């Protein structure tokens, strides 16, 4: 692997020198940067950086001239569903005509619609479609991504999805984590027999996933109309016995108890959080569970946004993720996610950058190696066009500012 020197960097953004694995509370608004800089990569990792006027003689095989543009750590998108078949634009029209997410689900749409499409799609075609989305998010600056199953809802189809995720992991330079989400909804054949479906997940699906070593994490949609706190606890306890750490869909539709059950069982993250109160913030305080917000879903569904300002002001670390999926957030654009965080949740650009990088990495258990510009971390970063300020990157959220993408110290042609 080539030794690469990036020079004439207008500003390095997102430096972390203190070894922190997450950034909390008021610290999220303190973004370390370095102007007029250089950065050295060797064997796919960051080995050094500093100011141009202090750069020592360095022998390298490749020199990249940043031309005064800024260098950011790659985004770490800790919640996606980007393996799916087809699309659901008809439901988009249903939403325009006034139907709610819950009403569409009750009519057999939503997740069950995607499950029907996926069942009739080959593994090869699923991989082809997913790789189009992978290339898309790579070009938009994402370097680490979590991908969930959950559109299978049968043992065979859940395994099919997870095998596609494994193939993505093997064939892309992104850092990929896989999550088993059999408890995304109750399969059609088990309508009215939800406890039996939970039995199927625990007795058959989880052992089958573990046998093929297909998932790092296990997830449950713990919310009104989906899975109860008791069912969630049973599923994640079973997953834990097979080495899968929990990540929970919580409090999107109601104050569901999903935050509490996630914290009780030491979930890596609780995600969505559109419905949050003082009690949920209190429970998260002092825990290791990362609250993860998905403003793209709130935007697309016309829902209220999570109380980011209240959580940060209470001293919590928070993460941002895209929720890339066909029904409620058909976009993996993390710049748009950051913009929504600022426009709708009053997060500063610095807070949004930390939430989309190092805290997102933490929500996947990856922040020792990803999520910041730190000596020794994996060299995942992107270069922008010259910009007047860091804030401009979020402010001008649709301007094509990302010019070059590097993953594991190698430039990616996107």
Secondary structure, 3 states (H helix, E strand, C coil): CCCEEEEEEEEEEEECCCCCCCCCHHHHHCCEEEEEEEEEEECCEEEEEEEHHHCCCCCCCEEEECCCCEEEECEEECCECCCCCCCCHHHHHHHHCCCCHHHHHHCCCCHHHHHHHHHCCCHHHHHHHHHHHHHHHHHCCEEEEEEECCCCCCHHHHHHHHHHHHHHHHHCCCEEEEEEEEECCCCHHHCCCHHHHHHHHHHHHHHHHHHCCCCCEEEEEECCCCECHHHHHHHHHHHHHCCCEEEEEECCCCCCCHHHHHHHCCCCEEEECCCCCHHHHHHHCCCCCEEEECHHHHHHHCCCCCCHHHHHHCCCCEEECCCEECCCECCCCHHHHHHHHHHHHCCCHHHHHHHHCHHHHHCCCCCCCCCCECCCCECCEEEECCCCCCHHHHHCCCCCCEEEEEECCEEECC
